[in-house]
Amino acid sequence: MALMFATTSFIPSQNQSLLSNKDKEDNFTKEAEISLLTTKIAQYPLKEIQISQSFSSFHPGVDLVAPYGDPVKPIRPGVVQEAGFSPLGYGNMVYVDHGDGITSLYGHLSCVLPL
């Protein structure tokens, strides 16, 4: 269950916008066709998501629970930088560089399959 609380001082009147201090009418382009395309930027690595440990300053990641042997997919396309057994506490792991400064590490895996 999620809860959102907003006071009326943060909610603009009907003729105002959340985008600026201008009137709502000023934020729209008139008589122009705009094409919007949305794409999936990332996906969950597991079929079902259950968090066992959340992100914190002492744990810079999120641990997910999965049945033994479940396949793990990368969050988005990328290049595998390292794969194998890590003695640093990750066990069997795969480290992926997705580009644009985004990387992901998949650790505590039951095994790492060769490509």
Secondary structure as the mmCIF struct_conf table of DSSP 4:
data_model
#
loop_
_struct_conf.conf_type_id
_struct_conf.id
_struct_conf.beg_label_comp_id
_struct_conf.beg_label_asym_id
_struct_conf.beg_label_seq_id
_struct_conf.end_label_comp_id
_struct_conf.end_label_asym_id
_struct_conf.end_label_seq_id
HELX_RH_3T_P HELX_RH_3T_P1 THR A 8 PHE A 10
BEND BEND1 ILE A 11 ILE A 11
HELX_LH_PP_P HELX_LH_PP_P1 PRO A 12 SER A 13
TURN_TY1_P TURN_TY1_P1 GLN A 14 ASN A 15
STRN STRN1 GLN A 16 GLN A 16
BEND BEND2 LEU A 18 LEU A 19
BEND BEND3 ASN A 21 LYS A 22
STRN STRN2 ASP A 23 ASP A 23
HELX_RH_3T_P HELX_RH_3T_P2 LYS A 24 ASN A 27
BEND BEND4 PHE A 28 PHE A 28
TURN_TY1_P TURN_TY1_P2 LYS A 30 GLU A 31
BEND BEND5 PRO A 45 GLU A 48
STRN STRN3 ILE A 51 GLN A 53
BEND BEND6 SER A 57 HIS A 59
BEND BEND7 GLY A 61 GLY A 61
STRN STRN4 ASP A 63 LEU A 64
TURN_TY1_P TURN_TY1_P3 TYR A 68 GLY A 69
BEND BEND8 ILE A 75 PRO A 77
STRN STRN5 VAL A 79 SER A 86
TURN_TY1_P TURN_TY1_P4 PRO A 87 TYR A 90
STRN STRN6 GLY A 91 GLY A 99
TURN_TY1_P TURN_TY1_P5 ASP A 100 GLY A 101
STRN STRN7 ILE A 102 LEU A 109
BEND BEND9 SER A 110 SER A 110
#
